[in-house]
C-alpha cells in the first residue's frame, strides 16, 4: 500500500479521533444572572453536604466526556462544572449525581450538579469547601499555546538493493541525517490541540579524489550528494499533564506535504527534485523549568515516498516515473531535543 492509498484512512482516523475528543457539557439555565469573573469563588457542595440558607436555583449542569480529552479524575470533571457555574452567575455548585469510571462503559467521572446563587454562600462555606474550590479552579488552568523548536539526529528508511556493492558504504552514510523542526500548537481544549509544524532533514556525503569507479561504462572520479527533505503539515496533539506538575507527555499525528532535493555530482553537477504526501507520528516529553519555558525531548516517524522526480543539469530538465520498487523514500525516524514556550 503506497502513501497515497493510506490518505483516506488517515482522514477517517482523524475524524474519529476528533469526534472521540469532544467533551460533553450540558448546561440548562433556569434564571439569568451576571456571569462571575475569576476573582469570584464558587463553593462546591457534595451530594451529602447541607446547603447554606435558601439559595436561588440558577440552572443545572451535566458533565460527561471521553477518555481522550479527560484524565478520568474527579478534579478535571469538577473544574468544568465550576467554569459552567461561573458562566451562569452562580456561586454555589451542589453535586446531585456522581458515577465513577468503569472501563469502556464509563471512561471518566460523570457528574450532574445544580447551580445556585446566594449572598451568604462564601461566608457560610467550610474550609473544606474552600480547599475543594481552589483545587478545582487550579485544575482548570492550562496553557493555550505551545511553540516548540528542536534539533537532533535522524535516520532514513529505504534499502540499497539497487546500489552497486562498492557504493553501499557511501549510501549507508547518507542515511544518517540531522534535522531541525518547529511547531506551533493551539490547544482548543485543555489537552487537545491543533497545530502546524515544519521539519527539515539534511544529509551529505562525497568521495575523495582517490576513489574512482566505472558506472554504466563511464569512469566516475567525483561523487557527491547533498540531500534536503522538508516536511510541512497540520497535526492533532494530545497532551497528558496535570496543573502544578512540571512534567507533561504529548502524542501527535500529522498529515502534510514533503519535498525532496538531492544536489548531486557524478563528474558534473545535476539535481533531483520531487514531492509527495506524507504522514508523521511523534511522542514527546516536556519538563517545565519556569512559568512559560520548558525543555523537551521528541521521537518521531515520518512516512513518505517520491514516485516521480525531475532531473536537471541546469540546461536540460527530464521527468522520470518510478515503479513501486524504485520509489525514493522520504521516511525518517528521528530523536531530538529543544526548547518549548507555552502561554
Protein Blocks (a to p, Z undefined) as FASTA:
>chain_A
ZZklmmmmmmmmmmmmmmmmpccdddddfbdcddddfkbccddddfklccehjaddfbdc
dddddfklpgoiaklmmmmmmmmmmmnopabdcdfbdcddehjllmbacddddddddfkl
mmmpcfklmmmmmmmmmmmpccfbdcdddddddddeddfklgcfklmmmmmmmmpccddd
ddddddfbfklccddddddddddddddfklccdeehiacfbdcddddddddddddddddd
dehiabdcddddddddddddddddehiacddddddddddddddddddfbfkbccdddddd
dddddfbdcddehjaccdddddfklcccfbdcdddddddddZZ
